[in-house]
Amino acid sequence: MAEEGTDNPEAIRAAMAERPVEDFFARNGSIREDGRMVHDMYLARVKTPEESENEWDVYEILATIPAEEAYRPLSESQCKLVNN
């Protein structure tokens, strides 16, 4: 990463884990110790054609599932980086 001034994978991984992930795909995202990127997930319902106001209006978000509830807990990870 240019910001880190290195191409050392351990340094880059540590820097990535410190930064939040906020983009069009992932809200409230982060990279855990086991390397998994977790983020909020959404429960959505597809709208009927009558409910849609335009061609991109196709989903109704019913609930937001927080990242810590949407993914397996770190304590249950089988990754050797965290559970030896």
PDB file of N, CA, C and O in Angstrom:
ATOM      1  N   MET A   1       0.844  -1.173   0.000  1.00  0.00           N
ATOM      2  CA  MET A   1       0.000   0.000   0.000  1.00  0.00           C
ATOM      3  C   MET A   1       0.888   1.234   0.000  1.00  0.00           C
ATOM      4  O   MET A   1       1.832   1.340   0.783  1.00  0.00           O
ATOM      5  N   ALA A   2       0.579   2.133  -0.861  1.00  0.00           N
ATOM      6  CA  ALA A   2       1.387   3.341  -0.993  1.00  0.00           C
ATOM      7  C   ALA A   2       1.412   4.140   0.315  1.00  0.00           C
ATOM      8  O   ALA A   2       2.445   4.705   0.675  1.00  0.00           O
ATOM      9  N   GLU A   3       0.270   4.187   1.029  1.00  0.00           N
ATOM     10  CA  GLU A   3       0.211   4.952   2.272  1.00  0.00           C
ATOM     11  C   GLU A   3       1.155   4.396   3.334  1.00  0.00           C
ATOM     12  O   GLU A   3       1.656   5.140   4.176  1.00  0.00           O
ATOM     13  N   GLU A   4       1.395   3.093   3.291  1.00  0.00           N
ATOM     14  CA  GLU A   4       2.239   2.450   4.289  1.00  0.00           C
ATOM     15  C   GLU A   4       3.720   2.504   3.908  1.00  0.00           C
ATOM     16  O   GLU A   4       4.590   2.321   4.760  1.00  0.00           O
ATOM     17  N   GLY A   5       4.000   2.753   2.648  1.00  0.00           N
ATOM     18  CA  GLY A   5       5.379   2.841   2.200  1.00  0.00           C
ATOM     19  C   GLY A   5       6.101   1.507   2.180  1.00  0.00           C
ATOM     20  O   GLY A   5       7.328   1.462   2.271  1.00  0.00           O
ATOM     21  N   THR A   6       5.356   0.425   2.063  1.00  0.00           N
ATOM     22  CA  THR A   6       5.961  -0.907   2.052  1.00  0.00           C
ATOM     23  C   THR A   6       5.104  -1.862   1.240  1.00  0.00           C
ATOM     24  O   THR A   6       3.925  -1.611   0.991  1.00  0.00           O
ATOM     25  N   ASP A   7       5.725  -2.966   0.834  1.00  0.00           N
ATOM     26  CA  ASP A   7       4.956  -4.043   0.220  1.00  0.00           C
ATOM     27  C   ASP A   7       5.031  -5.298   1.092  1.00  0.00           C
ATOM     28  O   ASP A   7       4.736  -6.401   0.634  1.00  0.00           O
ATOM     29  N   ASN A   8       5.430  -5.117   2.351  1.00  0.00           N
ATOM     30  CA  ASN A   8       5.500  -6.209   3.306  1.00  0.00           C
ATOM     31  C   ASN A   8       4.082  -6.672   3.638  1.00  0.00           C
ATOM     32  O   ASN A   8       3.283  -5.883   4.141  1.00  0.00           O
ATOM     33  N   PRO A   9       3.757  -7.937   3.367  1.00  0.00           N
ATOM     34  CA  PRO A   9       2.374  -8.393   3.555  1.00  0.00           C
ATOM     35  C   PRO A   9       1.876  -8.282   4.993  1.00  0.00           C
ATOM     36  O   PRO A   9       0.709  -7.955   5.207  1.00  0.00           O
ATOM     37  N   GLU A  10       2.721  -8.544   5.977  1.00  0.00           N
ATOM     38  CA  GLU A  10       2.276  -8.453   7.369  1.00  0.00           C
ATOM     39  C   GLU A  10       1.930  -7.007   7.740  1.00  0.00           C
ATOM     40  O   GLU A  10       0.940  -6.765   8.430  1.00  0.00           O
ATOM     41  N   ALA A  11       2.734  -6.060   7.290  1.00  0.00           N
ATOM     42  CA  ALA A  11       2.476  -4.648   7.582  1.00  0.00           C
ATOM     43  C   ALA A  11       1.202  -4.172   6.877  1.00  0.00           C
ATOM     44  O   ALA A  11       0.412  -3.420   7.447  1.00  0.00           O
ATOM     45  N   ILE A  12       1.018  -4.609   5.659  1.00  0.00           N
ATOM     46  CA  ILE A  12      -0.180  -4.211   4.910  1.00  0.00           C
ATOM     47  C   ILE A  12      -1.423  -4.816   5.532  1.00  0.00           C
ATOM     48  O   ILE A  12      -2.437  -4.133   5.670  1.00  0.00           O
ATOM     49  N   ARG A  13      -1.363  -6.088   5.912  1.00  0.00           N
ATOM     50  CA  ARG A  13      -2.506  -6.740   6.547  1.00  0.00           C
ATOM     51  C   ARG A  13      -2.871  -6.020   7.848  1.00  0.00           C
ATOM     52  O   ARG A  13      -4.049  -5.785   8.117  1.00  0.00           O
ATOM     53  N   ALA A  14      -1.871  -5.672   8.650  1.00  0.00           N
ATOM     54  CA  ALA A  14      -2.124  -4.953   9.913  1.00  0.00           C
ATOM     55  C   ALA A  14      -2.763  -3.597   9.641  1.00  0.00           C
ATOM     56  O   ALA A  14      -3.686  -3.193  10.349  1.00  0.00           O
ATOM     57  N   ALA A  15      -2.281  -2.894   8.625  1.00  0.00           N
ATOM     58  CA  ALA A  15      -2.840  -1.581   8.279  1.00  0.00           C
ATOM     59  C   ALA A  15      -4.283  -1.716   7.798  1.00  0.00           C
ATOM     60  O   ALA A  15      -5.134  -0.898   8.147  1.00  0.00           O
ATOM     61  N   MET A  16      -4.558  -2.738   7.004  1.00  0.00           N
ATOM     62  CA  MET A  16      -5.921  -2.954   6.514  1.00  0.00           C
ATOM     63  C   MET A  16      -6.872  -3.275   7.667  1.00  0.00           C
ATOM     64  O   MET A  16      -8.022  -2.836   7.662  1.00  0.00           O
ATOM     65  N   ALA A  17      -6.399  -4.035   8.653  1.00  0.00           N
ATOM     66  CA  ALA A  17      -7.238  -4.405   9.790  1.00  0.00           C
ATOM     67  C   ALA A  17      -7.587  -3.195  10.649  1.00  0.00           C
ATOM     68  O   ALA A  17      -8.603  -3.206  11.344  1.00  0.00           O
ATOM     69  N   GLU A  18      -6.770  -2.165  10.610  1.00  0.00           N
ATOM     70  CA  GLU A  18      -7.028  -0.958  11.406  1.00  0.00           C
ATOM     71  C   GLU A  18      -8.038  -0.020  10.748  1.00  0.00           C
ATOM     72  O   GLU A  18      -8.610   0.841  11.416  1.00  0.00           O
ATOM     73  N   ARG A  19      -8.259  -0.180   9.457  1.00  0.00           N
ATOM     74  CA  ARG A  19      -9.136   0.740   8.720  1.00  0.00           C
ATOM     75  C   ARG A  19     -10.543   0.171   8.582  1.00  0.00           C
ATOM     76  O   ARG A  19     -10.713  -1.021   8.325  1.00  0.00           O
ATOM     77  N   PRO A  20     -11.550   1.024   8.754  1.00  0.00           N
ATOM     78  CA  PRO A  20     -12.920   0.564   8.509  1.00  0.00           C
ATOM     79  C   PRO A  20     -13.171   0.409   7.008  1.00  0.00           C
ATOM     80  O   PRO A  20     -12.514   1.045   6.184  1.00  0.00           O
ATOM     81  N   VAL A  21     -14.122  -0.437   6.678  1.00  0.00           N
ATOM     82  CA  VAL A  21     -14.526  -0.627   5.290  1.00  0.00           C
ATOM     83  C   VAL A  21     -15.907  -0.007   5.135  1.00  0.00           C
ATOM     84  O   VAL A  21     -16.868  -0.463   5.757  1.00  0.00           O
ATOM     85  N   GLU A  22     -16.010   1.020   4.317  1.00  0.00           N
ATOM     86  CA  GLU A  22     -17.276   1.697   4.029  1.00  0.00           C
ATOM     87  C   GLU A  22     -17.314   1.982   2.541  1.00  0.00           C
ATOM     88  O   GLU A  22     -16.657   2.910   2.070  1.00  0.00           O
ATOM     89  N   ASP A  23     -18.075   1.196   1.797  1.00  0.00           N
ATOM     90  CA  ASP A  23     -18.215   1.450   0.366  1.00  0.00           C
ATOM     91  C   ASP A  23     -19.603   1.022  -0.092  1.00  0.00           C
ATOM     92  O   ASP A  23     -20.462   0.717   0.736  1.00  0.00           O
ATOM     93  N   PHE A  24     -19.829   0.995  -1.394  1.00  0.00           N
ATOM     94  CA  PHE A  24     -21.155   0.664  -1.916  1.00  0.00           C
ATOM     95  C   PHE A  24     -21.554  -0.771  -1.579  1.00  0.00           C
ATOM     96  O   PHE A  24     -22.744  -1.077  -1.508  1.00  0.00           O
ATOM     97  N   PHE A  25     -20.594  -1.640  -1.374  1.00  0.00           N
ATOM     98  CA  PHE A  25     -20.862  -3.048  -1.104  1.00  0.00           C
ATOM     99  C   PHE A  25     -20.986  -3.333   0.384  1.00  0.00           C
ATOM    100  O   PHE A  25     -21.881  -4.064   0.807  1.00  0.00           O
ATOM    101  N   ALA A  26     -20.100  -2.767   1.167  1.00  0.00           N
ATOM    102  CA  ALA A  26     -20.012  -3.114   2.581  1.00  0.00           C
ATOM    103  C   ALA A  26     -20.154  -1.874   3.466  1.00  0.00           C
ATOM    104  O   ALA A  26     -19.403  -0.908   3.332  1.00  0.00           O
ATOM    105  N   ARG A  27     -21.111  -1.922   4.352  1.00  0.00           N
ATOM    106  CA  ARG A  27     -21.305  -0.873   5.345  1.00  0.00           C
ATOM    107  C   ARG A  27     -20.894  -1.441   6.690  1.00  0.00           C
ATOM    108  O   ARG A  27     -21.158  -2.604   6.996  1.00  0.00           O
ATOM    109  N   ASN A  28     -20.240  -0.600   7.497  1.00  0.00           N
ATOM    110  CA  ASN A  28     -19.805  -1.010   8.824  1.00  0.00           C
ATOM    111  C   ASN A  28     -18.902  -2.241   8.744  1.00  0.00           C
ATOM    112  O   ASN A  28     -19.044  -3.172   9.537  1.00  0.00           O
ATOM    113  N   GLY A  29     -17.986  -2.244   7.796  1.00  0.00           N
ATOM    114  CA  GLY A  29     -17.116  -3.389   7.599  1.00  0.00           C
ATOM    115  C   GLY A  29     -15.782  -3.265   8.304  1.00  0.00           C
ATOM    116  O   GLY A  29     -15.310  -2.168   8.606  1.00  0.00           O
ATOM    117  N   SER A  30     -15.187  -4.421   8.557  1.00  0.00           N
ATOM    118  CA  SER A  30     -13.854  -4.480   9.136  1.00  0.00           C
ATOM    119  C   SER A  30     -13.226  -5.831   8.813  1.00  0.00           C
ATOM    120  O   SER A  30     -13.915  -6.781   8.442  1.00  0.00           O
ATOM    121  N   ILE A  31     -11.918  -5.896   8.961  1.00  0.00           N
ATOM    122  CA  ILE A  31     -11.202  -7.152   8.752  1.00  0.00           C
ATOM    123  C   ILE A  31     -10.806  -7.670  10.130  1.00  0.00           C
ATOM    124  O   ILE A  31     -10.120  -6.989  10.892  1.00  0.00           O
ATOM    125  N   ARG A  32     -11.254  -8.890  10.436  1.00  0.00           N
ATOM    126  CA  ARG A  32     -10.985  -9.480  11.743  1.00  0.00           C
ATOM    127  C   ARG A  32      -9.588 -10.109  11.793  1.00  0.00           C
ATOM    128  O   ARG A  32      -8.885 -10.187  10.786  1.00  0.00           O
ATOM    129  N   GLU A  33      -9.210 -10.553  12.997  1.00  0.00           N
ATOM    130  CA  GLU A  33      -7.917 -11.209  13.204  1.00  0.00           C
ATOM    131  C   GLU A  33      -7.732 -12.431  12.319  1.00  0.00           C
ATOM    132  O   GLU A  33      -6.613 -12.738  11.907  1.00  0.00           O
ATOM    133  N   ASP A  34      -8.829 -13.134  12.023  1.00  0.00           N
ATOM    134  CA  ASP A  34      -8.740 -14.341  11.202  1.00  0.00           C
ATOM    135  C   ASP A  34      -8.741 -14.034   9.706  1.00  0.00           C
ATOM    136  O   ASP A  34      -8.746 -14.949   8.882  1.00  0.00           O
ATOM    137  N   GLY A  35      -8.736 -12.746   9.356  1.00  0.00           N
ATOM    138  CA  GLY A  35      -8.678 -12.347   7.953  1.00  0.00           C
ATOM    139  C   GLY A  35     -10.024 -12.206   7.284  1.00  0.00           C
ATOM    140  O   GLY A  35     -10.089 -11.763   6.137  1.00  0.00           O
ATOM    141  N   ARG A  36     -11.097 -12.565   7.953  1.00  0.00           N
ATOM    142  CA  ARG A  36     -12.430 -12.451   7.364  1.00  0.00           C
ATOM    143  C   ARG A  36     -12.894 -11.003   7.396  1.00  0.00           C
ATOM    144  O   ARG A  36     -12.792 -10.328   8.421  1.00  0.00           O
ATOM    145  N   MET A  37     -13.405 -10.534   6.263  1.00  0.00           N
ATOM    146  CA  MET A  37     -13.991  -9.207   6.210  1.00  0.00           C
ATOM    147  C   MET A  37     -15.470  -9.373   6.536  1.00  0.00           C
ATOM    148  O   MET A  37     -16.188 -10.105   5.855  1.00  0.00           O
ATOM    149  N   VAL A  38     -15.917  -8.686   7.581  1.00  0.00           N
ATOM    150  CA  VAL A  38     -17.313  -8.772   7.996  1.00  0.00           C
ATOM    151  C   VAL A  38     -17.957  -7.404   7.815  1.00  0.00           C
ATOM    152  O   VAL A  38     -17.293  -6.373   7.927  1.00  0.00           O
ATOM    153  N   HIS A  39     -19.239  -7.406   7.538  1.00  0.00           N
ATOM    154  CA  HIS A  39     -19.977  -6.157   7.325  1.00  0.00           C
ATOM    155  C   HIS A  39     -21.448  -6.403   7.564  1.00  0.00           C
ATOM    156  O   HIS A  39     -21.897  -7.549   7.605  1.00  0.00           O
ATOM    157  N   ASP A  40     -22.201  -5.326   7.722  1.00  0.00           N
ATOM    158  CA  ASP A  40     -23.640  -5.442   7.899  1.00  0.00           C
ATOM    159  C   ASP A  40     -24.255  -6.131   6.692  1.00  0.00           C
ATOM    160  O   ASP A  40     -23.781  -5.983   5.566  1.00  0.00           O
ATOM    161  N   MET A  41     -25.302  -6.875   6.941  1.00  0.00           N
ATOM    162  CA  MET A  41     -26.047  -7.548   5.881  1.00  0.00           C
ATOM    163  C   MET A  41     -27.490  -7.029   5.925  1.00  0.00           C
ATOM    164  O   MET A  41     -27.923  -6.447   6.919  1.00  0.00           O
ATOM    165  N   TYR A  42     -28.209  -7.247   4.851  1.00  0.00           N
ATOM    166  CA  TYR A  42     -29.571  -6.738   4.766  1.00  0.00           C
ATOM    167  C   TYR A  42     -30.557  -7.842   4.443  1.00  0.00           C
ATOM    168  O   TYR A  42     -30.271  -8.733   3.643  1.00  0.00           O
ATOM    169  N   LEU A  43     -31.714  -7.777   5.067  1.00  0.00           N
ATOM    170  CA  LEU A  43     -32.833  -8.624   4.714  1.00  0.00           C
ATOM    171  C   LEU A  43     -33.716  -7.766   3.822  1.00  0.00           C
ATOM    172  O   LEU A  43     -34.186  -6.708   4.240  1.00  0.00           O
ATOM    173  N   ALA A  44     -33.944  -8.220   2.593  1.00  0.00           N
ATOM    174  CA  ALA A  44     -34.698  -7.419   1.631  1.00  0.00           C
ATOM    175  C   ALA A  44     -35.851  -8.220   1.041  1.00  0.00           C
ATOM    176  O   ALA A  44     -35.834  -9.451   1.010  1.00  0.00           O
ATOM    177  N   ARG A  45     -36.839  -7.489   0.580  1.00  0.00           N
ATOM    178  CA  ARG A  45     -37.989  -8.062  -0.110  1.00  0.00           C
ATOM    179  C   ARG A  45     -38.042  -7.438  -1.496  1.00  0.00           C
ATOM    180  O   ARG A  45     -37.863  -6.229  -1.647  1.00  0.00           O
ATOM    181  N   VAL A  46     -38.285  -8.257  -2.499  1.00  0.00           N
ATOM    182  CA  VAL A  46     -38.412  -7.743  -3.863  1.00  0.00           C
ATOM    183  C   VAL A  46     -39.794  -7.100  -4.000  1.00  0.00           C
ATOM    184  O   VAL A  46     -40.809  -7.699  -3.645  1.00  0.00           O
ATOM    185  N   LYS A  47     -39.813  -5.884  -4.515  1.00  0.00           N
ATOM    186  CA  LYS A  47     -41.074  -5.170  -4.702  1.00  0.00           C
ATOM    187  C   LYS A  47     -41.814  -5.697  -5.927  1.00  0.00           C
ATOM    188  O   LYS A  47     -41.207  -6.207  -6.869  1.00  0.00           O
ATOM    189  N   THR A  48     -43.115  -5.566  -5.894  1.00  0.00           N
ATOM    190  CA  THR A  48     -43.909  -5.890  -7.080  1.00  0.00           C
ATOM    191  C   THR A  48     -43.734  -4.749  -8.085  1.00  0.00           C
ATOM    192  O   THR A  48     -43.331  -3.652  -7.697  1.00  0.00           O
ATOM    193  N   PRO A  49     -44.022  -4.980  -9.344  1.00  0.00           N
ATOM    194  CA  PRO A  49     -43.910  -3.900 -10.330  1.00  0.00           C
ATOM    195  C   PRO A  49     -44.767  -2.682  -9.967  1.00  0.00           C
ATOM    196  O   PRO A  49     -44.386  -1.551 -10.267  1.00  0.00           O
ATOM    197  N   GLU A  50     -45.894  -2.898  -9.337  1.00  0.00           N
ATOM    198  CA  GLU A  50     -46.771  -1.802  -8.947  1.00  0.00           C
ATOM    199  C   GLU A  50     -46.157  -0.946  -7.820  1.00  0.00           C
ATOM    200  O   GLU A  50     -46.423   0.253  -7.735  1.00  0.00           O
ATOM    201  N   GLU A  51     -45.349  -1.560  -6.973  1.00  0.00           N
ATOM    202  CA  GLU A  51     -44.733  -0.839  -5.860  1.00  0.00           C
ATOM    203  C   GLU A  51     -43.502  -0.043  -6.298  1.00  0.00           C
ATOM    204  O   GLU A  51     -43.131   0.934  -5.648  1.00  0.00           O
ATOM    205  N   SER A  52     -42.884  -0.449  -7.374  1.00  0.00           N
ATOM    206  CA  SER A  52     -41.656   0.200  -7.837  1.00  0.00           C
ATOM    207  C   SER A  52     -41.963   1.551  -8.468  1.00  0.00           C
ATOM    208  O   SER A  52     -42.893   1.687  -9.263  1.00  0.00           O
ATOM    209  N   GLU A  53     -41.158   2.552  -8.096  1.00  0.00           N
ATOM    210  CA  GLU A  53     -41.346   3.895  -8.643  1.00  0.00           C
ATOM    211  C   GLU A  53     -40.496   4.145  -9.881  1.00  0.00           C
ATOM    212  O   GLU A  53     -40.788   5.049 -10.663  1.00  0.00           O
ATOM    213  N   ASN A  54     -39.436   3.340 -10.065  1.00  0.00           N
ATOM    214  CA  ASN A  54     -38.599   3.434 -11.259  1.00  0.00           C
ATOM    215  C   ASN A  54     -37.878   2.097 -11.452  1.00  0.00           C
ATOM    216  O   ASN A  54     -38.042   1.187 -10.640  1.00  0.00           O
ATOM    217  N   GLU A  55     -37.085   1.970 -12.514  1.00  0.00           N
ATOM    218  CA  GLU A  55     -36.483   0.673 -12.830  1.00  0.00           C
ATOM    219  C   GLU A  55     -35.458   0.192 -11.804  1.00  0.00           C
ATOM    220  O   GLU A  55     -35.162  -1.002 -11.752  1.00  0.00           O
ATOM    221  N   TRP A  56     -34.912   1.093 -10.991  1.00  0.00           N
ATOM    222  CA  TRP A  56     -33.940   0.702  -9.965  1.00  0.00           C
ATOM    223  C   TRP A  56     -34.578   0.516  -8.596  1.00  0.00           C
ATOM    224  O   TRP A  56     -33.896   0.119  -7.651  1.00  0.00           O
ATOM    225  N   ASP A  57     -35.837   0.788  -8.474  1.00  0.00           N
ATOM    226  CA  ASP A  57     -36.567   0.677  -7.208  1.00  0.00           C
ATOM    227  C   ASP A  57     -37.166  -0.725  -7.107  1.00  0.00           C
ATOM    228  O   ASP A  57     -38.361  -0.919  -7.330  1.00  0.00           O
ATOM    229  N   VAL A  58     -36.323  -1.694  -6.770  1.00  0.00           N
ATOM    230  CA  VAL A  58     -36.773  -3.085  -6.816  1.00  0.00           C
ATOM    231  C   VAL A  58     -36.793  -3.786  -5.459  1.00  0.00           C
ATOM    232  O   VAL A  58     -37.419  -4.837  -5.323  1.00  0.00           O
ATOM    233  N   TYR A  59     -36.114  -3.221  -4.443  1.00  0.00           N
ATOM    234  CA  TYR A  59     -36.050  -3.876  -3.141  1.00  0.00           C
ATOM    235  C   TYR A  59     -36.571  -2.975  -2.037  1.00  0.00           C
ATOM    236  O   TYR A  59     -36.473  -1.750  -2.110  1.00  0.00           O
ATOM    237  N   GLU A  60     -37.122  -3.600  -1.025  1.00  0.00           N
ATOM    238  CA  GLU A  60     -37.461  -2.917   0.217  1.00  0.00           C
ATOM    239  C   GLU A  60     -36.593  -3.546   1.296  1.00  0.00           C
ATOM    240  O   GLU A  60     -36.664  -4.756   1.513  1.00  0.00           O
ATOM    241  N   ILE A  61     -35.785  -2.756   1.969  1.00  0.00           N
ATOM    242  CA  ILE A  61     -34.945  -3.263   3.049  1.00  0.00           C
ATOM    243  C   ILE A  61     -35.819  -3.434   4.283  1.00  0.00           C
ATOM    244  O   ILE A  61     -36.393  -2.468   4.785  1.00  0.00           O
ATOM    245  N   LEU A  62     -35.916  -4.660   4.764  1.00  0.00           N
ATOM    246  CA  LEU A  62     -36.745  -4.968   5.926  1.00  0.00           C
ATOM    247  C   LEU A  62     -35.966  -4.881   7.229  1.00  0.00           C
ATOM    248  O   LEU A  62     -36.518  -4.516   8.267  1.00  0.00           O
ATOM    249  N   ALA A  63     -34.683  -5.216   7.173  1.00  0.00           N
ATOM    250  CA  ALA A  63     -33.868  -5.189   8.394  1.00  0.00           C
ATOM    251  C   ALA A  63     -32.397  -5.107   8.026  1.00  0.00           C
ATOM    252  O   ALA A  63     -31.983  -5.552   6.956  1.00  0.00           O
ATOM    253  N   THR A  64     -31.619  -4.534   8.926  1.00  0.00           N
ATOM    254  CA  THR A  64     -30.167  -4.529   8.814  1.00  0.00           C
ATOM    255  C   THR A  64     -29.643  -5.446   9.906  1.00  0.00           C
ATOM    256  O   THR A  64     -29.945  -5.264  11.085  1.00  0.00           O
ATOM    257  N   ILE A  65     -28.850  -6.440   9.498  1.00  0.00           N
ATOM    258  CA  ILE A  65     -28.255  -7.367  10.453  1.00  0.00           C
ATOM    259  C   ILE A  65     -26.834  -6.901  10.713  1.00  0.00           C
ATOM    260  O   ILE A  65     -26.020  -6.884   9.790  1.00  0.00           O
ATOM    261  N   PRO A  66     -26.509  -6.517  11.953  1.00  0.00           N
ATOM    262  CA  PRO A  66     -25.167  -6.032  12.259  1.00  0.00           C
ATOM    263  C   PRO A  66     -24.100  -7.086  11.939  1.00  0.00           C
ATOM    264  O   PRO A  66     -24.350  -8.287  12.044  1.00  0.00           O
ATOM    265  N   ALA A  67     -22.921  -6.626  11.551  1.00  0.00           N
ATOM    266  CA  ALA A  67     -21.824  -7.523  11.164  1.00  0.00           C
ATOM    267  C   ALA A  67     -21.562  -8.576  12.226  1.00  0.00           C
ATOM    268  O   ALA A  67     -21.360  -9.745  11.897  1.00  0.00           O
ATOM    269  N   GLU A  68     -21.561  -8.183  13.499  1.00  0.00           N
ATOM    270  CA  GLU A  68     -21.237  -9.139  14.554  1.00  0.00           C
ATOM    271  C   GLU A  68     -22.286 -10.230  14.715  1.00  0.00           C
ATOM    272  O   GLU A  68     -22.006 -11.266  15.319  1.00  0.00           O
ATOM    273  N   GLU A  69     -23.496 -10.016  14.183  1.00  0.00           N
ATOM    274  CA  GLU A  69     -24.541 -11.038  14.211  1.00  0.00           C
ATOM    275  C   GLU A  69     -24.626 -11.807  12.891  1.00  0.00           C
ATOM    276  O   GLU A  69     -25.118 -12.936  12.862  1.00  0.00           O
ATOM    277  N   ALA A  70     -24.158 -11.211  11.815  1.00  0.00           N
ATOM    278  CA  ALA A  70     -24.307 -11.813  10.489  1.00  0.00           C
ATOM    279  C   ALA A  70     -23.262 -12.887  10.195  1.00  0.00           C
ATOM    280  O   ALA A  70     -23.467 -13.725   9.317  1.00  0.00           O
ATOM    281  N   TYR A  71     -22.157 -12.870  10.913  1.00  0.00           N
ATOM    282  CA  TYR A  71     -21.062 -13.809  10.646  1.00  0.00           C
ATOM    283  C   TYR A  71     -20.767 -14.670  11.862  1.00  0.00           C
ATOM    284  O   TYR A  71     -21.077 -14.304  12.996  1.00  0.00           O
ATOM    285  N   ARG A  72     -20.161 -15.819  11.603  1.00  0.00           N
ATOM    286  CA  ARG A  72     -19.734 -16.704  12.682  1.00  0.00           C
ATOM    287  C   ARG A  72     -18.814 -15.933  13.624  1.00  0.00           C
ATOM    288  O   ARG A  72     -17.951 -15.186  13.163  1.00  0.00           O
ATOM    289  N   PRO A  73     -18.981 -16.101  14.923  1.00  0.00           N
ATOM    290  CA  PRO A  73     -18.129 -15.370  15.868  1.00  0.00           C
ATOM    291  C   PRO A  73     -16.659 -15.755  15.721  1.00  0.00           C
ATOM    292  O   PRO A  73     -16.330 -16.880  15.345  1.00  0.00           O
ATOM    293  N   LEU A  74     -15.795 -14.808  16.022  1.00  0.00           N
ATOM    294  CA  LEU A  74     -14.358 -15.058  15.973  1.00  0.00           C
ATOM    295  C   LEU A  74     -13.987 -16.226  16.875  1.00  0.00           C
ATOM    296  O   LEU A  74     -13.069 -16.983  16.559  1.00  0.00           O
ATOM    297  N   SER A  75     -14.680 -16.379  17.977  1.00  0.00           N
ATOM    298  CA  SER A  75     -14.397 -17.472  18.913  1.00  0.00           C
ATOM    299  C   SER A  75     -14.645 -18.845  18.298  1.00  0.00           C
ATOM    300  O   SER A  75     -14.120 -19.842  18.793  1.00  0.00           O
ATOM    301  N   GLU A  76     -15.436 -18.914  17.223  1.00  0.00           N
ATOM    302  CA  GLU A  76     -15.718 -20.178  16.541  1.00  0.00           C
ATOM    303  C   GLU A  76     -14.904 -20.345  15.262  1.00  0.00           C
ATOM    304  O   GLU A  76     -15.084 -21.319  14.531  1.00  0.00           O
ATOM    305  N   SER A  77     -14.029 -19.416  14.998  1.00  0.00           N
ATOM    306  CA  SER A  77     -13.206 -19.487  13.796  1.00  0.00           C
ATOM    307  C   SER A  77     -12.285 -20.703  13.860  1.00  0.00           C
ATOM    308  O   SER A  77     -11.795 -21.069  14.928  1.00  0.00           O
ATOM    309  N   GLN A  78     -12.061 -21.314  12.715  1.00  0.00           N
ATOM    310  CA  GLN A  78     -11.134 -22.443  12.635  1.00  0.00           C
ATOM    311  C   GLN A  78      -9.783 -21.995  12.079  1.00  0.00           C
ATOM    312  O   GLN A  78      -8.921 -22.820  11.776  1.00  0.00           O
ATOM    313  N   CYS A  79      -9.613 -20.698  11.952  1.00  0.00           N
ATOM    314  CA  CYS A  79      -8.384 -20.139  11.423  1.00  0.00           C
ATOM    315  C   CYS A  79      -7.220 -20.352  12.408  1.00  0.00           C
ATOM    316  O   CYS A  79      -7.350 -20.089  13.603  1.00  0.00           O
ATOM    317  N   LYS A  80      -6.107 -20.822  11.893  1.00  0.00           N
ATOM    318  CA  LYS A  80      -4.926 -21.070  12.732  1.00  0.00           C
ATOM    319  C   LYS A  80      -4.276 -19.783  13.206  1.00  0.00           C
ATOM    320  O   LYS A  80      -3.450 -19.816  14.118  1.00  0.00           O
ATOM    321  N   LEU A  81      -4.630 -18.638  12.604  1.00  0.00           N
ATOM    322  CA  LEU A  81      -4.078 -17.364  13.058  1.00  0.00           C
ATOM    323  C   LEU A  81      -4.590 -16.976  14.440  1.00  0.00           C
ATOM    324  O   LEU A  81      -3.913 -16.267  15.185  1.00  0.00           O
ATOM    325  N   VAL A  82      -5.790 -17.444  14.779  1.00  0.00           N
ATOM    326  CA  VAL A  82      -6.395 -17.067  16.066  1.00  0.00           C
ATOM    327  C   VAL A  82      -6.644 -18.250  16.994  1.00  0.00           C
ATOM    328  O   VAL A  82      -6.695 -18.063  18.210  1.00  0.00           O
ATOM    329  N   ASN A  83      -6.798 -19.440  16.471  1.00  0.00           N
ATOM    330  CA  ASN A  83      -7.090 -20.611  17.290  1.00  0.00           C
ATOM    331  C   ASN A  83      -6.112 -21.736  16.979  1.00  0.00           C
ATOM    332  O   ASN A  83      -6.337 -22.532  16.067  1.00  0.00           O
ATOM    333  N   ASN A  84      -5.044 -21.794  17.730  1.00  0.00           N
ATOM    334  CA  ASN A  84      -4.050 -22.853  17.514  1.00  0.00           C
ATOM    335  C   ASN A  84      -4.325 -24.056  18.362  1.00  0.00           C
ATOM    336  O   ASN A  84      -3.583 -25.037  18.301  1.00  0.00           O
TER     337      ASN A  84
END
